[in-house]
Amino acid sequence: MPSLDPAVAEIRRAVRAALAEMTDAAVVGLSGGADSLALTAALAFEAPKAGISVAAVIVDHGLQPGSAEAAERAAAQASALGLEAEVVRVRVASSGDGPEAAARDARRAALREAVRRRGARSVLLAHTLDDQAETVLLGLSRGSGAASLAGMAPATVDDDVTWRRPLLGVRRATTRAACAADGLRPWDDPHNTDPAFARVRVRRAVLPVLEAELGPGIAEALARTAEQLREDAAAFAEMIEETIEDIVEPAEAGIAVSVAALAANPPALRHRIIRHVVASEFHVGLTRTQTLEVARLVTDWSGQGPIDLPGCRARRAGGKIEFTASGSGI
């Protein structure tokens, strides 16, 4: 028997590890590109052995000529691999966050609906180590803090759907090699070479320059950084959960936090508690600047008035920082 191609073997190992953590049916998001096609091929081989039913869902955004044909071709390849496949066509609404974010939101909504319709629990996505490195660099350029630099997690749960990324340790070149070895013809999305998108500029210009000037292994180093920051974030989250019940209490039209307890914590934990309280109570996120302004009510109190924040206001009242909904009149 011919030996198994190393690229195919690497992807199958990654998929096998992800399937070992699953018990329910799943869908795989298939674009037809090399990453998702290699993932789909590995799932077609490994999922039956694991006793897990996997269906391929191809989302056609309709944003470029030929997208319908590309979607049908991807579905045909999934079917040839032995998976049930369906094409879902979506309408991408305009968004203030740009077309890339709008398309991502529409795609995730379609995949979430497919999971529920099929009685599944997981969506398998084909993000690679290269995608992770690009995500970290984009987060660094925005100055968005450790949460953004932590990149993508191997698995995240959102509204009872688990989003799994088995290929975060696999290079993009490996997925292309696996497709070639398996005789699969991937679709090259023109958006992936359009320099109008920041991610494309990072992929085609920034990372190659870093590799050339600093030496090879930059992508792997960025991915390791993301993993370490996710570990730190998990530790902080556990500390916050242990602390929050003792320092938070209900307030009229909002919630209050003990000034003394916030002051007793180091800045990193104090700032995370502030962000956590606002996000949990009012479902909005605070910027670094907004978080520091609230923290000044604890550490640099000089009688300043309420601070207007997204969806709420913060003020110091006695020994507490009170967060109240905007428009509550308090």
Summary of the structure (lengths in Angstrom):
residues: 330
radius of gyration: 23.1
end to end distance: 76.2
largest distance: 79.4
contacts: 1031
relative contact order: 0.10
helix: 54%
strand: 16%
